[in-house]
Amino acid sequence: MSFMHLHRAAGLFRLLAAGFLSRLLAFAFGGTSCICCGRPALFRPLCRECAEGRFLGDLKPVSARCPVCGRLLVGEHSVCMACRREAMFTAVDGVFPLYPYRLWYKNLLFSWKMEGERSLSPVFAAAVHKALGLVYGRAAVPCLVPVPPRPGKIRRKGWDQVDELCRLLSVRYGYRIERLLVRQSGMQQKKKGFGERRDMRGVYGPSRRFTQLKRRDIIPKEVVLVDDLITSGSTVAACAAVLKAGYIEKVKVLSLFIVD
C-alpha cells in the first residue's frame, strides 16, 4: 500500500474516531439541539428526522434550475437573469448546487466548515450521492475532482471539508476521485476584496497526478468538480478553466451550497 493510500486511510480512521468521540461526549452530556428544528439531536447538530427528511428531501429536480449556474429559477423559464448579464461559467458544462446558502442551511455549513463538526460529513456525502443520481440517472458518473484546499491547510488543521467529503464518497459509495488540481495561492477568499475574489488568475494549477495522466494519455473525458460553496462562481470557473486547458472535454460542477 502506497504512502498516499496509508495517509488517506489514516484520515478516514481519524474521522471515524472523531465521530465516535463526539457521540460519546454527546451521550454523556445530554446531546445538542438540531440546527434545523431545535429539537434534541443526540449525536450531531442535525436530528435524524431533519437529516433524512428535510435535508435529503429538499433536493430539487434538475429541470427547476438555471442550466448555466444551477440556481433555482424564480419566474424565468430558461437561463436566469444573472447569467444573461454576465458570462461567468464559460468553461463549465453545467452547475448543480444542492441548497441555497441561507437560513438553517447556512448554519449547517458554518458548523461543518468553521466549527469542525465533522459528524456532518456523512450527511453531506449522502446528499451528494443522491444529487449525482438525479443528475446522471442510470448513466455512469464521471470521476469527481475536489476543489483543492489552501497550501498547508490539512497539515495545520488536520482536515479539509471538501477533501473529506470526497474521501467518504469514494469509501462509502465507490466513486472515483481524482485530485487533478492544486491551489497555488494561500490567501483566503474572505480576506480579499470583491474585485480580487473575481480575479482568480494563477490561483489554481494542474497537480502532479494530472500531469501523469496526460503523459500516459489517459485523462478522463468528463469530470465533476466538487466544492462546498459557490459565491461569485470565480473559484469553480477558474478550476474548470485549468481542467479544460488540460484537454478534459466536459467539466460539470456540483456544490453543496450556492449564494443566491
Accessible surface in RSA format (square Angstrom, percent):
REM  Atomic radii and reference values for relative SASA: ProtOr
REM  Chains: A
REM  Algorithm: Lee & Richards
REM  Probe-radius: 1.40
REM  Slices: 20
REM RES _ NUM      All-atoms   Total-Side   Main-Chain    Non-polar    All polar
REM                ABS   REL    ABS   REL    ABS   REL    ABS   REL    ABS   REL
RES MET A   1   173.38  89.8  90.43  59.8  82.95 197.5 102.71  87.3  70.67  93.6
RES SER A   2    57.11  48.3  41.50  55.4  15.61  36.0  51.05 108.7   6.07   8.5
RES PHE A   3   165.50  82.8 156.48  96.9   9.02  23.5 157.51  95.5   7.99  22.9
RES MET A   4   108.73  56.3 104.47  69.1   4.26  10.1  89.86  76.4  18.87  25.0
RES HIS A   5   106.15  58.0 102.75  71.4   3.40   8.7  73.54  75.8  32.62  38.0
RES LEU A   6    95.53  53.2  91.88  65.7   3.65   9.2  92.17  64.7   3.36   9.0
RES HIS A   7    87.53  47.8  81.67  56.8   5.86  15.0  56.99  58.7  30.55  35.5
RES ARG A   8    69.76  29.3  66.82  34.1   2.93   7.0  27.78  38.0  41.97  25.4
RES ALA A   9    52.50  48.3  40.17  62.0  12.32  28.0  46.87  66.0   5.63  14.9
RES ALA A  10    42.36  39.0  34.92  53.9   7.45  16.9  41.56  58.5   0.81   2.1
RES GLY A  11     4.04   5.0   0.00   N/A   4.04   5.0   4.04  11.1   0.00   0.0
RES LEU A  12    31.87  17.8  31.87  22.8   0.00   0.0  31.87  22.4   0.00   0.0
RES PHE A  13   142.55  71.3 140.27  86.9   2.28   5.9 142.09  86.1   0.45   1.3
RES ARG A  14   103.56  43.5  98.81  50.4   4.75  11.3  59.58  81.4  43.98  26.7
RES LEU A  15     7.63   4.2   6.75   4.8   0.88   2.2   6.75   4.7   0.88   2.4
RES LEU A  16   101.15  56.3  92.16  65.9   9.00  22.6  95.32  66.9   5.84  15.7
RES ALA A  17    45.57  41.9  33.82  52.2  11.75  26.7  41.91  59.0   3.66   9.7
RES ALA A  18    39.72  36.5  29.15  45.0  10.57  24.0  35.34  49.8   4.38  11.6
RES GLY A  19     9.81  12.1   0.00   N/A   9.81  12.1   9.37  25.7   0.43   1.0
RES PHE A  20   137.63  68.9 134.58  83.4   3.06   7.9 136.01  82.5   1.63   4.7
RES LEU A  21    96.57  53.8  96.57  69.1   0.00   0.0  96.57  67.8   0.00   0.0
RES SER A  22    34.42  29.1  27.43  36.6   6.99  16.1  31.02  66.0   3.41   4.8
RES ARG A  23    84.59  35.5  83.80  42.7   0.79   1.9  29.57  40.4  55.01  33.3
RES LEU A  24    92.86  51.7  88.71  63.5   4.15  10.4  92.47  64.9   0.39   1.0
RES LEU A  25    88.91  49.5  88.00  63.0   0.90   2.3  88.24  62.0   0.67   1.8
RES ALA A  26    17.32  15.9   9.32  14.4   8.00  18.2  16.73  23.6   0.59   1.6
RES PHE A  27   144.90  72.5 130.76  81.0  14.14  36.8 130.76  79.3  14.14  40.5
RES ALA A  28    70.74  65.0  33.17  51.2  37.57  85.5  41.28  58.1  29.46  78.0
RES PHE A  29   166.38  83.2 134.75  83.5  31.62  82.3 142.37  86.3  24.00  68.7
RES GLY A  30    61.94  76.4   0.00   N/A  61.94  76.4  33.40  91.7  28.54  63.9
RES GLY A  31    24.87  30.7   0.00   N/A  24.87  30.7   1.91   5.2  22.96  51.4
RES THR A  32    66.59  47.4  52.45  53.2  14.14  33.7  36.70  49.3  29.89  45.2
RES SER A  33    68.61  58.0  61.56  82.2   7.05  16.2  25.21  53.7  43.40  60.8
RES CYS A  34     4.26   3.2   0.00   0.0   4.26  10.0   0.00   0.0   4.26   4.6
RES ILE A  35    46.49  26.5  23.20  17.3  23.29  56.1  30.69  22.1  15.80  42.9
RES CYS A  36    22.19  16.8   0.00   0.0  22.19  52.2   0.00   0.0  22.19  23.9
RES CYS A  37    48.77  36.9  14.99  16.7  33.78  79.4  22.92  58.1  25.85  27.9
RES GLY A  38    48.41  59.7   0.00   N/A  48.41  59.7  27.11  74.4  21.30  47.7
RES ARG A  39   124.66  52.3 121.99  62.2   2.67   6.3  63.14  86.3  61.52  37.3
RES PRO A  40   117.28  85.5 100.17  91.3  17.11  62.2 102.00  84.2  15.28  95.0
RES ALA A  41     3.71   3.4   0.83   1.3   2.88   6.5   3.71   5.2   0.00   0.0
RES LEU A  42    82.47  45.9  72.72  52.0   9.75  24.5  74.53  52.3   7.94  21.4
RES PHE A  43    84.01  42.0  76.69  47.5   7.33  19.1  77.27  46.8   6.75  19.3
RES ARG A  44    46.83  19.7  43.87  22.4   2.96   7.0   9.21  12.6  37.62  22.8
RES PRO A  45    13.84  10.1  13.84  12.6   0.00   0.0  13.84  11.4   0.00   0.0
RES LEU A  46     0.73   0.4   0.02   0.0   0.71   1.8   0.02   0.0   0.71   1.9
RES CYS A  47     8.85   6.7   5.62   6.3   3.23   7.6   8.67  22.0   0.18   0.2
RES ARG A  48   153.35  64.4 147.03  74.9   6.32  15.0  47.97  65.6 105.38  63.9
RES GLU A  49   109.47  62.9  97.22  73.6  12.25  29.2  52.37 101.3  57.11  46.6
RES CYS A  50     2.32   1.8   2.06   2.3   0.26   0.6   0.26   0.7   2.06   2.2
RES ALA A  51     3.27   3.0   3.25   5.0   0.02   0.1   3.25   4.6   0.02   0.1
RES GLU A  52   101.85  58.5  84.01  63.6  17.83  42.5  32.69  63.2  69.16  56.5
RES GLY A  53    39.80  49.1   0.00   N/A  39.80  49.1  34.28  94.1   5.51  12.3
RES ARG A  54   120.59  50.6 116.00  59.1   4.60  10.9  46.79  63.9  73.81  44.7
RES PHE A  55     0.00   0.0   0.00   0.0   0.00   0.0   0.00   0.0   0.00   0.0
RES LEU A  56    35.88  20.0  35.88  25.7   0.00   0.0  35.88  25.2   0.00   0.0
RES GLY A  57    49.20  60.7   0.00   N/A  49.20  60.7  21.14  58.0  28.06  62.8
RES ASP A  58    41.11  28.8  37.02  36.8   4.10   9.7   4.62  10.9  36.49  36.4
RES LEU A  59    17.02   9.5   0.08   0.1  16.94  42.6   0.08   0.1  16.94  45.6
RES LYS A  60    86.23  42.1  86.23  52.9   0.00   0.0  60.37  54.3  25.87  27.6
RES PRO A  61    76.96  56.1  74.72  68.1   2.24   8.1  76.63  63.3   0.33   2.1
RES VAL A  62    70.86  46.6  64.98  58.8   5.88  14.2  64.98  56.5   5.88  16.0
RES SER A  63   102.03  86.2  67.65  90.3  34.38  79.2  59.17 126.0  42.87  60.1
RES ALA A  64    39.91  36.7  30.20  46.6   9.71  22.1  39.08  55.0   0.83   2.2
RES ARG A  65    16.33   6.9   9.95   5.1   6.38  15.2   3.75   5.1  12.58   7.6
RES CYS A  66     2.26   1.7   0.00   0.0   2.26   5.3   0.00   0.0   2.26   2.4
RES PRO A  67    84.18  61.4  58.06  52.9  26.12  95.0  69.66  57.5  14.53  90.3
RES VAL A  68    52.86  34.8  47.58  43.1   5.27  12.7  51.67  44.9   1.19   3.2
RES CYS A  69     0.00   0.0   0.00   0.0   0.00   0.0   0.00   0.0   0.00   0.0
RES GLY A  70     0.08   0.1   0.00   N/A   0.08   0.1   0.08   0.2   0.00   0.0
RES ARG A  71    43.92  18.4  43.67  22.3   0.25   0.6  18.50  25.3  25.42  15.4
RES LEU A  72    58.95  32.8  44.09  31.5  14.86  37.4  44.09  31.0  14.86  40.0
RES LEU A  73    38.67  21.5  15.37  11.0  23.29  58.6  15.48  10.9  23.19  62.4
RES VAL A  74   128.68  84.7 110.68 100.2  18.00  43.4 114.06  99.1  14.62  39.7
RES GLY A  75    71.87  88.6   0.00   N/A  71.87  88.6  42.56 116.8  29.32  65.7
RES GLU A  76    43.42  24.9  29.55  22.4  13.88  33.0  15.57  30.1  27.85  22.7
RES HIS A  77   177.64  97.1 145.34 101.0  32.30  82.6 104.25 107.4  73.40  85.4
RES SER A  78    59.21  50.0  53.79  71.8   5.42  12.5  41.58  88.5  17.63  24.7
RES VAL A  79    41.58  27.4  41.58  37.6   0.00   0.0  41.58  36.1   0.00   0.0
RES CYS A  80     8.90   6.7   8.90   9.9   0.00   0.0   8.45  21.4   0.45   0.5
RES MET A  81    91.00  47.1  91.00  60.2   0.00   0.0  81.35  69.2   9.65  12.8
RES ALA A  82    42.77  39.3  35.44  54.7   7.33  16.7  36.41  51.3   6.36  16.9
RES CYS A  83    20.48  15.5   6.47   7.2  14.01  32.9   2.86   7.2  17.62  19.0
RES ARG A  84   131.96  55.4  95.01  48.4  36.95  88.0  45.82  62.6  86.15  52.2
RES ARG A  85   179.18  75.2 140.14  71.4  39.05  93.0  72.14  98.6 107.04  64.9
RES GLU A  86    88.19  50.6  80.96  61.3   7.22  17.2  37.21  72.0  50.98  41.6
RES ALA A  87    81.49  74.9  50.83  78.4  30.66  69.7  57.09  80.4  24.40  64.6
RES MET A  88    39.35  20.4  29.12  19.3  10.23  24.4  20.47  17.4  18.88  25.0
RES PHE A  89    14.40   7.2   5.96   3.7   8.44  22.0   7.26   4.4   7.14  20.4
RES THR A  90   113.68  80.9  76.48  77.5  37.20  88.7  58.02  77.9  55.67  84.2
RES ALA A  91    20.06  18.4  14.82  22.9   5.24  11.9  19.50  27.5   0.56   1.5
RES VAL A  92    16.66  11.0   0.00   0.0  16.66  40.1   0.00   0.0  16.66  45.2
RES ASP A  93    61.15  42.8  35.97  35.8  25.18  59.5  15.18  35.7  45.97  45.8
RES GLY A  94    17.85  22.0   0.00   N/A  17.85  22.0  15.15  41.6   2.70   6.0
RES VAL A  95    11.82   7.8   0.00   0.0  11.82  28.5   0.87   0.8  10.94  29.7
RES PHE A  96    12.80   6.4  12.52   7.8   0.27   0.7  12.52   7.6   0.27   0.8
RES PRO A  97     0.11   0.1   0.11   0.1   0.00   0.0   0.11   0.1   0.00   0.0
RES LEU A  98     2.81   1.6   0.00   0.0   2.81   7.1   0.00   0.0   2.81   7.6
RES TYR A  99     3.36   1.6   1.24   0.7   2.12   5.5   3.06   2.3   0.30   0.4
RES PRO A 100    19.84  14.5  19.06  17.4   0.78   2.8  19.73  16.3   0.11   0.7
RES TYR A 101    54.32  25.4  43.61  24.8  10.71  27.9  17.70  13.3  36.62  45.1
RES ARG A 102   110.18  46.3 109.02  55.6   1.16   2.8  45.93  62.8  64.25  38.9
RES LEU A 103   131.69  73.3 110.51  79.1  21.18  53.3 122.89  86.3   8.80  23.7
RES TRP A 104    28.64  11.5  25.77  12.5   2.86   6.7  19.84  10.6   8.79  14.3
RES TYR A 105    20.72   9.7  20.72  11.8   0.00   0.0  12.70   9.5   8.02   9.9
RES LYS A 106    98.33  48.0  98.33  60.3   0.00   0.0  41.76  37.6  56.56  60.2
RES ASN A 107    78.45  54.1  75.09  72.6   3.36   8.1  10.55  25.4  67.90  65.6
RES LEU A 108     0.19   0.1   0.19   0.1   0.00   0.0   0.19   0.1   0.00   0.0
RES LEU A 109     4.37   2.4   4.37   3.1   0.00   0.0   4.37   3.1   0.00   0.0
RES PHE A 110   104.34  52.2 101.49  62.9   2.85   7.4 104.26  63.2   0.08   0.2
RES SER A 111     8.45   7.1   8.45  11.3   0.00   0.0   3.49   7.4   4.97   7.0
RES TRP A 112     0.00   0.0   0.00   0.0   0.00   0.0   0.00   0.0   0.00   0.0
RES LYS A 113    72.12  35.2  57.20  35.1  14.93  35.5  26.62  24.0  45.51  48.5
RES MET A 114    98.89  51.2  65.27  43.2  33.61  80.0  52.65  44.8  46.24  61.3
RES GLU A 115   117.69  67.6  82.22  62.2  35.47  84.4  35.50  68.7  82.19  67.1
RES GLY A 116    33.28  41.0   0.00   N/A  33.28  41.0  14.10  38.7  19.18  42.9
RES GLU A 117    49.35  28.3  46.13  34.9   3.22   7.7   5.70  11.0  43.66  35.6
RES ARG A 118    37.07  15.6  34.49  17.6   2.58   6.1  14.52  19.8  22.55  13.7
RES SER A 119     7.37   6.2   0.42   0.6   6.94  16.0   4.24   9.0   3.12   4.4
RES LEU A 120     0.11   0.1   0.11   0.1   0.00   0.0   0.11   0.1   0.00   0.0
RES SER A 121     0.00   0.0   0.00   0.0   0.00   0.0   0.00   0.0   0.00   0.0
RES PRO A 122    25.33  18.5  22.85  20.8   2.47   9.0  23.10  19.1   2.23  13.9
RES VAL A 123     9.36   6.2   5.42   4.9   3.94   9.5   9.31   8.1   0.05   0.1
RES PHE A 124     0.32   0.2   0.32   0.2   0.00   0.0   0.32   0.2   0.00   0.0
RES ALA A 125     0.06   0.1   0.06   0.1   0.00   0.0   0.06   0.1   0.00   0.0
RES ALA A 126    26.13  24.0  22.88  35.3   3.24   7.4  23.22  32.7   2.91   7.7
RES ALA A 127     0.00   0.0   0.00   0.0   0.00   0.0   0.00   0.0   0.00   0.0
RES VAL A 128     0.49   0.3   0.49   0.4   0.00   0.0   0.49   0.4   0.00   0.0
RES HIS A 129    74.37  40.6  72.73  50.6   1.65   4.2  46.08  47.5  28.29  32.9
RES LYS A 130    87.03  42.5  78.80  48.3   8.23  19.6  58.77  52.9  28.26  30.1
RES ALA A 131     0.00   0.0   0.00   0.0   0.00   0.0   0.00   0.0   0.00   0.0
RES LEU A 132     1.32   0.7   1.32   0.9   0.00   0.0   1.32   0.9   0.00   0.0
RES GLY A 133    38.76  47.8   0.00   N/A  38.76  47.8  30.79  84.5   7.97  17.8
RES LEU A 134    78.59  43.8  55.43  39.7  23.16  58.2  58.69  41.2  19.89  53.5
RES VAL A 135    47.70  31.4  20.61  18.7  27.08  65.3  21.09  18.3  26.61  72.2
RES TYR A 136    28.59  13.3  16.58   9.4  12.02  31.3  20.55  15.4   8.04   9.9
RES GLY A 137    52.17  64.3   0.00   N/A  52.17  64.3  32.96  90.4  19.21  43.0
RES ARG A 138   252.19 105.9 209.92 107.0  42.27 100.6  89.59 122.4 162.60  98.5
RES ALA A 139    63.50  58.4  44.53  68.7  18.97  43.2  54.66  77.0   8.84  23.4
RES ALA A 140    95.17  87.5  66.81 103.1  28.36  64.5  77.61 109.3  17.56  46.5
RES VAL A 141    46.57  30.6  19.65  17.8  26.92  64.9  19.75  17.2  26.82  72.7
RES PRO A 142    22.89  16.7   8.76   8.0  14.13  51.4  21.71  17.9   1.19   7.4
RES CYS A 143     7.31   5.5   0.66   0.7   6.65  15.6   1.23   3.1   6.08   6.6
RES LEU A 144     0.22   0.1   0.22   0.2   0.00   0.0   0.22   0.2   0.00   0.0
RES VAL A 145     0.00   0.0   0.00   0.0   0.00   0.0   0.00   0.0   0.00   0.0
RES PRO A 146     8.42   6.1   6.83   6.2   1.59   5.8   6.83   5.6   1.59   9.9
RES VAL A 147    10.74   7.1   8.06   7.3   2.68   6.5   8.06   7.0   2.68   7.3
RES PRO A 148    15.47  11.3   9.18   8.4   6.29  22.9  11.53   9.5   3.94  24.5
RES PRO A 149    38.58  28.1  25.77  23.5  12.81  46.6  34.21  28.2   4.37  27.2
RES ARG A 150    36.90  15.5  34.23  17.5   2.66   6.3   1.97   2.7  34.92  21.2
RES PRO A 151    66.31  48.3  47.08  42.9  19.23  69.9  58.75  48.5   7.56  47.0
RES GLY A 152    19.33  23.8   0.00   N/A  19.33  23.8   5.79  15.9  13.54  30.3
RES LYS A 153    19.60   9.6  19.12  11.7   0.48   1.1   6.78   6.1  12.82  13.7
RES ILE A 154    50.74  28.9  47.13  35.1   3.62   8.7  47.13  33.9   3.62   9.8
RES ARG A 155   197.06  82.7 162.73  83.0  34.33  81.7  83.49 114.1 113.57  68.8
RES ARG A 156   145.16  60.9 106.43  54.3  38.73  92.2  68.77  94.0  76.39  46.3
RES LYS A 157   125.85  61.4  96.48  59.2  29.37  69.9  63.26  56.9  62.59  66.7
RES GLY A 158    32.92  40.6   0.00   N/A  32.92  40.6  28.23  77.5   4.69  10.5
RES TRP A 159    24.99  10.0  21.85  10.6   3.14   7.4   7.98   4.3  17.02  27.6
RES ASP A 160     4.72   3.3   3.91   3.9   0.82   1.9   0.20   0.5   4.52   4.5
RES GLN A 161    10.07   5.6  10.07   7.4   0.00   0.0   0.00   0.0  10.07   7.6
RES VAL A 162     5.07   3.3   5.07   4.6   0.00   0.0   5.07   4.4   0.00   0.0
RES ASP A 163    23.64  16.6  23.15  23.0   0.49   1.2   2.93   6.9  20.71  20.7
RES GLU A 164     0.07   0.0   0.07   0.1   0.00   0.0   0.07   0.1   0.00   0.0
RES LEU A 165     0.00   0.0   0.00   0.0   0.00   0.0   0.00   0.0   0.00   0.0
RES CYS A 166     0.00   0.0   0.00   0.0   0.00   0.0   0.00   0.0   0.00   0.0
RES ARG A 167    21.23   8.9  19.43   9.9   1.80   4.3  10.55  14.4  10.68   6.5
RES LEU A 168     2.33   1.3   2.33   1.7   0.00   0.0   2.33   1.6   0.00   0.0
RES LEU A 169     0.00   0.0   0.00   0.0   0.00   0.0   0.00   0.0   0.00   0.0
RES SER A 170    44.21  37.4  36.30  48.4   7.91  18.2   5.75  12.2  38.46  53.9
RES VAL A 171    92.66  61.0  62.32  56.4  30.34  73.1  68.51  59.5  24.15  65.5
RES ARG A 172   128.49  53.9  93.73  47.8  34.76  82.8  29.00  39.6  99.49  60.3
RES TYR A 173    72.28  33.7  41.03  23.3  31.25  81.3  34.39  25.8  37.89  46.7
RES GLY A 174    64.43  79.5   0.00   N/A  64.43  79.5  31.75  87.1  32.67  73.2
RES TYR A 175    29.53  13.8  21.95  12.5   7.58  19.7  19.82  14.9   9.71  12.0
RES ARG A 176   120.00  50.4 106.78  54.4  13.22  31.5  63.43  86.7  56.57  34.3
RES ILE A 177    25.48  14.5   5.81   4.3  19.67  47.4   5.81   4.2  19.67  53.4
RES GLU A 178    11.53   6.6  11.04   8.4   0.49   1.2   0.76   1.5  10.77   8.8
RES ARG A 179    52.81  22.2  47.79  24.4   5.02  12.0  42.04  57.5  10.77   6.5
RES LEU A 180     0.00   0.0   0.00   0.0   0.00   0.0   0.00   0.0   0.00   0.0
RES LEU A 181     7.34   4.1   0.00   0.0   7.34  18.5   0.00   0.0   7.34  19.8
RES VAL A 182    60.21  39.6  58.95  53.4   1.26   3.0  60.21  52.3   0.00   0.0
RES ARG A 183    26.66  11.2  15.98   8.1  10.69  25.4   0.00   0.0  26.66  16.2
RES GLN A 184   106.40  59.5  70.73  51.7  35.66  84.9  32.08  68.3  74.32  56.4
RES SER A 185    32.42  27.4  27.56  36.8   4.86  11.2  19.51  41.5  12.91  18.1
RES GLY A 186    45.25  55.8   0.00   N/A  45.25  55.8  21.19  58.2  24.06  53.9
RES MET A 187    90.00  46.6  78.78  52.1  11.23  26.7  60.57  51.5  29.43  39.0
RES GLN A 188    44.10  24.7  42.56  31.1   1.54   3.7   5.75  12.2  38.35  29.1
RES GLN A 189    44.01  24.6  40.13  29.3   3.88   9.2  33.83  72.0  10.18   7.7
RES LYS A 190   123.15  60.1  99.67  61.2  23.48  55.9  71.09  64.0  52.06  55.5
RES LYS A 191   137.81  67.2 107.60  66.0  30.20  71.9  67.99  61.2  69.82  74.4
RES LYS A 192    25.18  12.3  15.03   9.2  10.15  24.2   9.07   8.2  16.10  17.2
RES GLY A 193    38.33  47.3   0.00   N/A  38.33  47.3  35.11  96.4   3.21   7.2
RES PHE A 194   145.81  72.9 134.31  83.2  11.49  29.9 135.81  82.3  10.00  28.6
RES GLY A 195    51.00  62.9   0.00   N/A  51.00  62.9  37.08 101.7  13.92  31.2
RES GLU A 196    99.34  57.0  92.88  70.3   6.46  15.4  42.29  81.8  57.05  46.6
RES ARG A 197    74.86  31.4  74.86  38.2   0.00   0.0  13.29  18.2  61.58  37.3
RES ARG A 198    70.70  29.7  50.69  25.8  20.01  47.6  20.26  27.7  50.44  30.6
RES ASP A 199    66.39  46.5  51.52  51.3  14.87  35.2  27.26  64.2  39.13  39.0
RES MET A 200     9.83   5.1   2.83   1.9   7.00  16.7   3.48   3.0   6.36   8.4
RES ARG A 201   205.82  86.4 175.76  89.6  30.06  71.6  88.25 120.6 117.57  71.3
RES GLY A 202    58.16  71.7   0.00   N/A  58.16  71.7  35.62  97.8  22.53  50.5
RES VAL A 203     9.64   6.3   9.31   8.4   0.33   0.8   9.64   8.4   0.00   0.0
RES TYR A 204    13.35   6.2   3.02   1.7  10.32  26.9   0.53   0.4  12.81  15.8
RES GLY A 205     3.22   4.0   0.00   N/A   3.22   4.0   3.22   8.8   0.00   0.0
RES PRO A 206    67.43  49.1  53.28  48.6  14.15  51.4  53.28  44.0  14.15  88.0
RES SER A 207    10.18   8.6   8.38  11.2   1.81   4.2  10.18  21.7   0.00   0.0
RES ARG A 208   210.22  88.3 203.41 103.7   6.81  16.2  76.02 103.9 134.20  81.3
RES ARG A 209    87.38  36.7  84.93  43.3   2.45   5.8  32.29  44.1  55.10  33.4
RES PHE A 210     0.53   0.3   0.53   0.3   0.00   0.0   0.53   0.3   0.00   0.0
RES THR A 211    45.95  32.7  45.95  46.6   0.00   0.0  30.37  40.8  15.59  23.6
RES GLN A 212    87.14  48.7  85.60  62.6   1.54   3.7  23.39  49.8  63.75  48.4
RES LEU A 213     0.82   0.5   0.82   0.6   0.00   0.0   0.82   0.6   0.00   0.0
RES LYS A 214    75.89  37.0  58.61  36.0  17.29  41.2  26.97  24.3  48.92  52.1
RES ARG A 215   197.96  83.1 158.80  80.9  39.17  93.3  61.42  83.9 136.54  82.8
RES ARG A 216   152.56  64.1 129.31  65.9  23.25  55.4  53.86  73.6  98.70  59.8
RES ASP A 217   125.64  88.0 106.71 106.2  18.92  44.8  28.34  66.7  97.29  97.0
RES ILE A 218    85.40  48.6  69.76  52.0  15.64  37.7  77.45  55.8   7.94  21.6
RES ILE A 219    35.97  20.5  22.38  16.7  13.58  32.7  22.38  16.1  13.58  36.9
RES PRO A 220    16.75  12.2   6.73   6.1  10.02  36.4  16.75  13.8   0.00   0.0
RES LYS A 221   150.90  73.6 143.96  88.3   6.94  16.5  87.91  79.1  62.99  67.1
RES GLU A 222    42.06  24.1  36.86  27.9   5.19  12.4  10.37  20.1  31.69  25.9
RES VAL A 223     0.00   0.0   0.00   0.0   0.00   0.0   0.00   0.0   0.00   0.0
RES VAL A 224     3.12   2.1   3.12   2.8   0.00   0.0   3.12   2.7   0.00   0.0
RES LEU A 225     0.00   0.0   0.00   0.0   0.00   0.0   0.00   0.0   0.00   0.0
RES VAL A 226     0.69   0.5   0.69   0.6   0.00   0.0   0.69   0.6   0.00   0.0
RES ASP A 227    10.68   7.5  10.58  10.5   0.11   0.2   0.00   0.0  10.68  10.7
RES ASP A 228     6.09   4.3   6.09   6.1   0.00   0.0   0.00   0.0   6.09   6.1
RES LEU A 229    32.76  18.2  21.21  15.2  11.55  29.0  21.21  14.9  11.55  31.1
RES ILE A 230     3.17   1.8   0.33   0.2   2.84   6.8   3.17   2.3   0.00   0.0
RES THR A 231    64.46  45.8  55.12  55.9   9.34  22.3  35.35  47.5  29.11  44.0
RES SER A 232    31.83  26.9  11.78  15.7  20.05  46.2  19.21  40.9  12.61  17.7
RES GLY A 233     3.37   4.2   0.00   N/A   3.37   4.2   1.82   5.0   1.55   3.5
RES SER A 234     6.91   5.8   4.42   5.9   2.49   5.7   3.07   6.5   3.84   5.4
RES THR A 235    26.58  18.9  25.74  26.1   0.84   2.0  16.34  22.0  10.23  15.5
RES VAL A 236     1.46   1.0   1.31   1.2   0.15   0.4   1.31   1.1   0.15   0.4
RES ALA A 237    15.27  14.0  12.57  19.4   2.69   6.1  12.91  18.2   2.35   6.2
RES ALA A 238    19.35  17.8  10.18  15.7   9.18  20.9  17.90  25.2   1.45   3.8
RES CYS A 239     0.00   0.0   0.00   0.0   0.00   0.0   0.00   0.0   0.00   0.0
RES ALA A 240     0.00   0.0   0.00   0.0   0.00   0.0   0.00   0.0   0.00   0.0
RES ALA A 241    49.20  45.2  42.14  65.0   7.06  16.1  44.41  62.5   4.80  12.7
RES VAL A 242    29.63  19.5  24.80  22.5   4.83  11.6  27.67  24.0   1.96   5.3
RES LEU A 243     0.00   0.0   0.00   0.0   0.00   0.0   0.00   0.0   0.00   0.0
RES LYS A 244    59.79  29.2  46.59  28.6  13.20  31.4  29.26  26.3  30.53  32.5
RES ALA A 245    76.66  70.5  48.74  75.2  27.91  63.5  61.22  86.2  15.44  40.9
RES GLY A 246     2.43   3.0   0.00   N/A   2.43   3.0   2.10   5.8   0.33   0.7
RES TYR A 247   169.82  79.3 154.25  87.8  15.57  40.5 113.35  85.2  56.47  69.6
RES ILE A 248     2.22   1.3   0.00   0.0   2.22   5.4   0.00   0.0   2.22   6.0
RES GLU A 249   115.20  66.1  95.92  72.6  19.28  45.9  41.16  79.6  74.04  60.4
RES LYS A 250   105.60  51.5 105.60  64.8   0.00   0.0  52.01  46.8  53.59  57.1
RES VAL A 251     0.00   0.0   0.00   0.0   0.00   0.0   0.00   0.0   0.00   0.0
RES LYS A 252    57.77  28.2  57.77  35.4   0.00   0.0  21.88  19.7  35.89  38.2
RES VAL A 253     2.34   1.5   0.00   0.0   2.34   5.6   0.16   0.1   2.19   5.9
RES LEU A 254     2.36   1.3   2.36   1.7   0.00   0.0   2.36   1.7   0.00   0.0
RES SER A 255     0.00   0.0   0.00   0.0   0.00   0.0   0.00   0.0   0.00   0.0
RES LEU A 256     0.21   0.1   0.21   0.2   0.00   0.0   0.21   0.1   0.00   0.0
RES PHE A 257     0.00   0.0   0.00   0.0   0.00   0.0   0.00   0.0   0.00   0.0
RES ILE A 258     5.50   3.1   5.50   4.1   0.00   0.0   5.50   4.0   0.00   0.0
RES VAL A 259    61.75  40.6  58.57  53.0   3.18   7.7  58.57  50.9   3.17   8.6
RES ASP A 260    89.84  62.9  23.66  23.5  66.19 156.5  32.96  77.6  56.89  56.7
END  Absolute sums over single chains surface
CHAIN  1 A    13652.7      10613.5       3039.1       8115.4       5537.2
END  Absolute sums over all chains
TOTAL         13652.7      10613.5       3039.1       8115.4       5537.2
